[in-house]
Amino acid sequence: MAGVSEKAAIAKGQAFSSSLKNSLMMNLVSEWNFEGPTMAGSNAVSSDVLDTWGNGDGNIESYGGNYPVVRSGKDCLSGKCLEFSGSGGSVMITDSLINSITNKLTISFWVWFDVDLSWGPGLVWKGGYNYVVGHEGGGISFRAWNSSGTASTSTIAASKIPLNKWHNIVASFDGSSRIYLNAVGESVGVSVGTIRDQAGNLYIGRRGDYSDNYFFNGKIDEVKLYNESIPSFRIEENYYSSLNKLLAKNGIDSNEFNQRITELKFNSANNE
């Protein structure tokens, strides 16, 4: 009976995920799911980092002979994902291919941390100091700068992010920055008006600096960029549908699935 219930939950989640994507597609600008041709365990190539929604096809960058590595199966949220070594290797999307977003923005992705969080490495970075989600001060921060160089900063404490688990991070901006961990709002930054529109490439897996200290160590999957500040109930729905993906491919067991759903219900009821 436990197996039957689990399959029913998976089927329900898959149908819900499809309807949810349809409801958000008007505001979706780009998505990188890393579902390319490369076999798991091999170095990623540019055809693994295509934009499956918009025009922002990526390129693989290597430093010191290091590349992101393709993973698959239960190692990922969906079909495939990228693992970064922390010592060189990232995804770069040329500035001209990314739509300028200044008023409202949401960045959503799933991440797996292999090592303790430390200052520096970026997860998603728009060069030119436009916006960044990355490690800072022992946790994760989302910063969005205005044209005067003033940043709105929101943060997640490292103590809330256990290693060797998949986590959903959502960074949202509507004049102020907001950051969510597993659909729970963690912090809100000061109001800065609009995001600066300064030339700079978009990077996944590092900051837009060339120092080896700024490369990410861990896995990233399902990066999505929206030109809207997605409301919290939609963030919760996205998180729920993705948990079903993890359950379906044994990325989490039924006990962890039920625990996360219980936490989600509790936080939603308490408006956290």
C-alpha positions in Angstrom: 0.0 0.0 0.0 2.9 2.3 0.7 4.1 1.8 -2.8 0.7 2.4 -4.3 0.4 5.7 -2.3 3.8 6.8 -3.4 3.1 6.2 -7.1 -0.2 8.1 -6.8 1.7 11.0 -5.3 4.2 11.0 -8.1 1.5 10.9 -10.8 -0.4 13.8 -9.2 2.8 15.8 -8.9 3.7 15.2 -12.5 0.3 16.5 -13.7 0.5 19.4 -11.3 4.0 20.3 -12.6 2.8 20.5 -16.2 -0.1 22.8 -15.3 2.1 25.0 -13.1 4.6 25.5 -15.9 1.7 26.6 -18.2 0.6 29.1 -15.7 4.0 30.7 -15.4 5.2 30.6 -19.0 4.1 34.2 -19.7 6.8 35.4 -17.4 9.5 32.8 -18.1 12.5 34.3 -19.9 15.0 31.5 -19.9 15.6 28.0 -18.5 18.6 25.8 -18.4 17.8 22.2 -17.5 21.1 20.7 -18.7 19.4 17.9 -20.7 22.1 17.7 -23.4 23.6 14.8 -25.2 26.6 14.2 -23.0 26.8 11.0 -21.0 26.9 11.1 -17.2 30.4 11.3 -15.9 31.8 13.2 -18.8 32.7 16.8 -19.1 29.9 19.1 -20.2 29.9 20.7 -23.6 28.0 23.8 -24.9 25.1 21.6 -26.3 24.4 20.6 -22.6 23.6 24.1 -21.6 21.1 25.3 -24.2 18.3 27.6 -23.1 15.2 25.4 -23.6 12.8 28.4 -23.5 14.5 31.6 -24.6 17.6 32.7 -26.6 20.2 32.4 -23.9 22.2 29.4 -25.0 25.2 28.9 -22.8 28.9 28.1 -23.3 31.1 25.9 -21.1 34.1 27.7 -19.7 37.1 25.9 -18.3 39.9 27.3 -16.1 42.9 25.2 -15.1 41.6 22.3 -17.2 38.5 21.9 -15.1 35.0 21.5 -16.5 31.5 21.0 -15.1 30.6 17.3 -15.2 27.3 15.9 -16.3 25.4 13.8 -13.8 22.1 11.9 -14.2 19.6 9.7 -12.5 19.0 10.1 -8.8 22.1 12.4 -8.6 19.9 15.1 -10.1 16.5 16.8 -9.7 15.4 16.0 -13.2 17.0 14.0 -16.0 20.5 15.5 -15.9 22.3 18.2 -13.9 25.8 19.7 -13.7 28.4 19.1 -11.0 31.0 21.9 -10.4 34.4 21.2 -8.9 35.1 24.5 -7.1 38.4 25.0 -8.9 37.4 26.1 -12.4 34.6 25.5 -14.9 31.3 27.2 -15.3 28.5 28.1 -17.7 28.6 31.5 -19.4 25.7 33.1 -21.3 26.7 36.1 -23.4 25.2 39.4 -22.3 23.6 40.1 -25.7 21.5 36.9 -25.4 19.9 37.8 -22.1 16.9 40.0 -21.9 17.5 43.2 -19.9 15.5 42.8 -16.6 15.4 45.8 -14.3 12.0 46.2 -12.7 10.9 42.7 -11.6 13.0 39.5 -11.5 12.9 35.9 -10.2 15.7 33.4 -10.3 14.9 29.9 -9.3 17.2 26.9 -9.2 18.0 23.7 -7.2 21.4 23.3 -5.6 23.4 20.6 -3.8 26.3 21.7 -1.6 29.3 19.4 -1.3 31.3 21.5 1.1 30.7 24.0 3.9 29.6 27.3 2.7 32.3 30.0 2.6 32.6 33.5 1.2 32.9 34.1 -2.5 31.6 31.5 -5.0 28.7 32.5 -7.1 25.7 30.3 -8.1 24.0 32.7 -10.6 25.8 36.0 -11.3 24.8 38.7 -13.8 28.1 40.5 -14.5 28.4 44.2 -14.3 27.2 44.1 -10.7 23.5 43.8 -11.7 22.5 40.9 -9.5 24.0 37.8 -7.9 23.0 34.8 -5.8 26.0 33.2 -4.1 27.9 32.3 -1.0 28.7 35.2 1.3 29.4 35.5 5.0 29.0 31.8 5.6 25.5 31.6 4.0 23.8 32.5 0.8 22.9 36.0 -0.3 20.9 37.6 -3.1 22.1 41.1 -4.1 20.6 43.4 -6.7 22.3 46.7 -7.4 20.7 49.9 -8.7 22.3 52.4 -11.0 23.9 54.2 -8.1 25.6 51.1 -6.9 23.4 50.6 -3.8 22.5 47.0 -3.2 19.4 45.4 -1.8 20.6 42.3 0.0 18.7 39.3 1.4 20.3 36.3 3.0 19.9 32.6 4.1 21.9 31.5 7.2 24.3 28.6 6.5 22.9 26.7 9.5 19.6 26.3 7.6 21.3 24.6 4.6 22.5 21.1 5.4 25.0 19.6 3.0 24.4 16.7 0.7 20.8 17.4 0.1 18.9 19.2 -2.7 17.6 22.7 -1.9 15.4 25.0 -3.8 16.7 28.6 -3.8 14.5 31.4 -5.2 15.6 35.0 -5.4 12.9 37.6 -6.2 13.1 41.3 -6.8 10.3 43.9 -7.1 12.2 47.0 -5.8 13.5 45.0 -2.9 15.3 41.7 -2.8 13.8 38.6 -1.3 15.3 35.1 -0.9 13.5 31.8 -0.2 14.9 28.5 0.9 12.7 25.5 0.1 9.7 27.8 -0.4 10.2 29.6 2.9 10.9 33.3 2.8 14.1 34.0 4.7 14.8 37.7 4.4 13.9 41.0 2.6 16.4 43.7 1.6 16.0 47.4 1.5 14.2 49.1 -1.4 16.6 50.3 -4.2 14.1 51.0 -7.0 15.3 49.2 -10.1 18.2 46.9 -11.0 21.0 48.6 -12.9 21.3 47.6 -16.6 25.0 47.3 -17.1 26.8 45.1 -19.7 27.9 41.8 -18.3 27.6 38.1 -19.0 25.4 35.7 -17.0 27.3 33.0 -15.2 26.1 29.7 -13.6 28.6 28.1 -11.2 30.8 31.1 -10.4 31.0 34.8 -9.8 31.8 37.0 -12.8 35.4 37.4 -11.6 38.3 35.4 -12.8 39.7 34.4 -9.4 39.8 30.6 -8.8 38.3 31.3 -5.3 35.0 32.2 -6.8 34.0 28.9 -8.4 31.1 26.8 -7.0 31.6 23.3 -5.5 28.4 21.2 -5.8 25.6 20.5 -8.2 23.0 22.8 -9.9 19.8 21.9 -11.7 16.8 23.6 -13.3 17.9 27.2 -13.4 14.9 29.5 -14.4 14.8 33.2 -15.0 11.5 35.2 -14.9 10.7 38.8 -15.7 8.3 39.0 -12.8 8.5 38.8 -9.0 6.8 35.4 -8.5 4.4 35.3 -5.6 5.1 33.1 -2.6 2.2 30.7 -3.3 3.7 30.0 -6.8 7.1 29.4 -5.2 5.5 26.8 -2.9 3.7 25.1 -5.8 7.0 24.9 -7.8 8.7 23.4 -4.7 6.0 20.8 -4.3 6.1 19.7 -7.9 9.9 19.4 -7.8 9.7 17.3 -4.6 7.6 14.9 -6.6 10.4 14.7 -9.3 12.9 13.8 -6.6 10.6 11.2 -5.1 9.9 9.7 -8.6 13.6 9.0 -9.2 14.6 8.1 -5.7 16.4 11.3 -5.1 14.6 11.3 -1.7 12.7 8.6 0.1 9.1 8.7 1.1 10.0 9.7 4.7 12.0 12.8 3.6 9.2 13.6 1.1 6.6 13.5 3.8 8.8 15.5 6.2 9.3 18.2 3.6 5.7 18.4 2.7 4.8 18.7 6.4 7.3 21.5 6.8 5.9 23.3 3.7 2.4 23.1 5.1 3.4 24.4 8.5 5.4 27.3 7.0 2.6 28.2 4.6 0.0 28.2 7.4 2.2 30.4 9.5 3.0 32.7 6.5 6.8 32.1 6.8 
